[in-house]
Each structure stands twice: as C-alpha cells, then as structure tokens.
Amino acid sequence: MSTGLQHSSTDEKQEHVPQDVTPTLAKDVENAPVVEQDDGVSRIEALYLVFSKGWKLWMLYGSLALISFVYALSQSTTYTYEAYAASSFQSHALIGTIGVVVAIIGGVAKPFIAKTSDLSSRPLALAMSVFFYAIGYIIVAASTTIGAVAGGQVIYTIGNTGIDLVLGIIIADITSLQWRGFMQGLFSLPFIITAFVAGKIASGISANTLNGWRWGYGMFVILVPISIAPALVVLFWGDRKAKKVGALSLASSSYVRRKQITGEQVDRSLLQLAIYYWRLIDAFGLLLLGTGFTLILLPFTLYTTADHGWNNPSLIAMFVVGGILLIAFGGWEFKGASHPIMPRRVLNKTFLCCVAIDFLYYLSGYVTLTYFSSYVYVVKDWSLENYTYFNNMSVQLVSALTVGLCLFGFLAGVIQRITHRYKYLQLTGLCIRLIGQGLIFLSANGNKSDAVLVMSQILTSLGGSFSVIGSQVANQASDMALAISLLSLWTSVGGGIGSAIAAAIWNAKLPANLNKYLGDQLNSTEIAEIFGSILVAREAQPRDLIIKAYDDTAYQLFLPALVLSALPLVAGCLTTNFYLGTGHNAIETKEVRLRGRDETATETETEKSRD
C-alpha cells in the first residue's frame, strides 16, 4: 500500500531510497518534464512528503475510517426518508422532479469541487463540502413545504457529493493503481455494519410518521461535521507543515506552476482573482450545461400536473430555452472556453468508454430506482425495520454504496490487486447486473416473493460493484481528479435523465392505473390521496387492486431499464485493459509508495538543500 508520490523516469526498474530526500528530489525534478500542475495537486504531494510511516500517517487513516463509518450511517438512513418527507406533504409524485434537479446540480457541482481541490487544497474543498452538507440538512429537517425539502436536498447534495468526491480523490492520491480498488472497497465496508443499524434507527425515530423523518436528517447535522473534523485537522496541519519545511516547493518543482508558464503576475485584485478562477473552472460552460439539461428534463416530470399537459406554454418555453442553452454550450466549449470542461487530454478511448458505461448504468438504474423503494413499500407487508434493511441492500445509486456494493466492491478490489487488471471483471459484473435487473422486472410481472426481490438486489449489487470499481479505477488510470469529476458529471446527467423518464412514466401511468382499478369504488379525491402518499397507499383498501395498479406501473418502468442495462456491455468490450501497477496512473510516471522516516522532508533537510 502506498502513501507518497514520487516522480520517476519510465526506464527506472528499481526503487531507490535516498539518504537525503530533499537533494534527491531536487535532482529528480531538474530532469522532469515541464507540465502544468495546479496548486492543490502540488499541496497534496507536499503533504505526503512530510508524512512518514508513523503515528501521523495512522492518524490520517484513522480519521478516514471514522468518516467512512458516519458517512455510511448517513447514507444508509437518509435515503429511506425522502419518500416519507414527500408523502408528509402529499407530494410523493414530486420525488422524480426533485431527483432530476438533484442529479443535475450534483453533477455540475463535481467539476467545481474537483477544480477547487486542485486549485486550492483538498482539505479546503472538504471543509466547504461539509458546510453545504450541514446547511442542506438543516433546511430539510426544518422544512414546512415540499419546496423547502427540495431546496435543502439540492444544497445538501452539493455537500454530499463534495464529501464523496474529495475523499475519493484523497484515497486516489495516497494509493497506487494496484491498491486503489482495494482501498475504495475498504473505505465502503462500514456500510455493511450501518445497513443493519439503520433499520433500528428508522424504527426508533418512527421515520414513517408525519414528522419522525425530521430527526433522521437532523442528527447528521451534528454527527458528520464532528466526524470529519479530525481528518481536516490532520490535513490542514500537513499542509501547513509542508509549506513550513519547504516541501511544497519540492513537490511542485518538477511541475512549472501556471504563473511560471504563462508569465502571469502573482498579485491580483479580488475581482481579477474571481474572474481568473471562473474561467479556469469553466463555470460559464457548467452553468449552460446544468441549466440546459434541467430545463429539458423537468417538463417530463411536470406535464401531468401542468394545465393543458404538453401544450402548457411554460413547458414549451422550458424545452426551447433548454435546447438553445445546450447548443450554446457546444459552441462555447468548441470556440469560447479557455479551459473547456472536457479538455482533449482526457478524451482517450478508455475515459469515453467509462463515461458510456456509467452513463447507461445510471440511466437504467434511475429508471428503476427512482420509485423502486416506494413500490416495494406499498406492495410488501414488511415492517419498517425490514423495509429499511432491504433499502440498504438495494442499489442506491445516489451514493453507489450499499451492503452488496460494499461487500462485493471490496472483493472486486482484492481481485484487481491479484490480477492487476479490471476489464474482464467489469464485463462479468455487467452481465451479472443484467440478470439482477431481469429479476427486478420479474417482481412486477407476477413474482414478487421475498426470494426474488432479495436475490435481484444481491445480483445487481454484485454486478454493479464489479462495474463501478472497474470504471473508477480505469478512469483514474487514464487521468486523475478532472477525469473523476467528469465521469461523475456525466453519470449524474444519466441519472437525471433516468429520473425524468421514471417520473414521466410514474406520473402518467400510476393515476391512470389507479383509476382503472379503483374508479368504480373510490372517488377522485381518495385516489389522489393514494397517489400522493405511499403512507396512504399502503393502508388504503382494496389493497389487492392498489397493488395491481402499482404492478402495472412498475412493469412499464422495469422493462426499459432491463433493455438499457444490456447496452454498457458494448462499451465494456472497447475499454483498454490497463495494467494496474505501482504507478499513480497509467499516463504519468509518478510512482506511489510508502516513505520511511528518513525519506520524509524535514525542516533541517530543507535548510541543507537551500545551503
């Protein structure tokens, strides 16, 4: 396992342990290629130059372990509460609309956060993410309208995706390719424990009551910031120490900073600095992309409640403006952007294949999962505790982490470490996931036994974990933080499209099916109440006809999802099967390995080097 970044020439075969790390690094960088590197990348490299194999390193690992546990507990519980929160405002159907907005905003935020971590530092980006996380959950817990729930979800999603993304980047920073899948799987193992605690928590706070879910959100406003605080202390300390001993200049000396390449002046006004970073992040392009996709997808979730349906002027305007913005985005990226969202250096075959695989993975997944937990809640007579257990077994694409994905993801990491390859493992996973999707389709087509539902999630999790870990490692092998965030961006877009499709089908077909089966027994107000709340739907009568209406609706969701699940196999066959060795990625010549105490940059060694 590795924690330090070292530049080495491609023809080096043996590791060399220098007696004095500072002069050696200084000599290495004289012959290193001149390329552009952001400050945050140099800072994280410098941070690990001041870490040795001692207590500081283990404190960092311990901090990450604490975060992984509390973060897992958060994801294992709050995912279940969304349907209860929407139902408490008689707005369950708007889950799809919220899902579209959250997916797009979360996706667009990732390149912002990734670039922030590169331009400033990893701990600063992590601290910002924790702030948005806490504010979002405060708004949701105190909400009095479905609009407040949606707004809080958007803000929370920025923080949540930021925490997940930055921690993923940090893990990638401190591990070589051969260990990366293993470490990502190890980081997610606490989900196996918290999944079984989550049911007790949901039951203990009566999350399926009118206001019980509020406590479920509120507790993590305190728990998550407290759990992340030790890691922030360690990371900020390491960053300060690196600057104090001069390791920052050593880490970046083999890479010419932007001001050295372009001759830009260091001193800028606040406005100039804001404009500079705005261009560097390509914030305008991200806004065009996010707003365009949101305006095009939202009408699919709203047309059933809009006056005159698809002929509603507001919906037509959203389509037109959204289309214009996407066209403008293409033109801006091609001609106007000084730092495009997808620079040519990341557009290699493997990256594009990974985008295709995960885009289709999330597209098909969200078509199924946007209303899957609601469907199961209504058609099965499980207790709240058992229902929560099942939700944590099912594939929650919001975090891509569940019991199955975590357990099998760890297994995938072990296999990658042994074989040093990922391609055929990923293809196997996609095939297994396809079988799992077939069982989900079967549940709405006449067989919703416990065995079918549970086995569908086991197979989907097994296949999904092999695919997700494969895409992450392959993508990181082709590039690093930027590629990670871009993959997340396009998978979020896929998820947003999937949510829009699911909402369009659900909002059109479920009311029609309820009217079909219940129209001669219940009035329109009673049917609307059943449609608006899964809490009402589960208790209402005649139960068998309500379940029939839900089955017919789910059938029309799960069939297209099954077809879409087969398409990633094509892209999987085209990926490059990189060798997963000791390198930081397969493009650059950085090597990642543990450093001994004698190799750690110290103040004394730095002074020697300067003399």
Helices and strands as residue ranges (DSSP letters): E 4-7, H 21-30, H 39-49, H 55-88, G 92-94, H 95-119, H 122-141, H 146-173, H 177-188, H 190-204, H 212-245, H 247-252, H 258-262, H 270-281, H 283-302, G 309-311, H 313-331, I 332-336, G 344-346, H 349-369, H 372-379, H 384-393, H 403-419, H 423-443, H 450-478, H 481-518, H 524-532, H 534-539, H 543-566, H 568-574, E 590-593, G 597-599, H 603-610
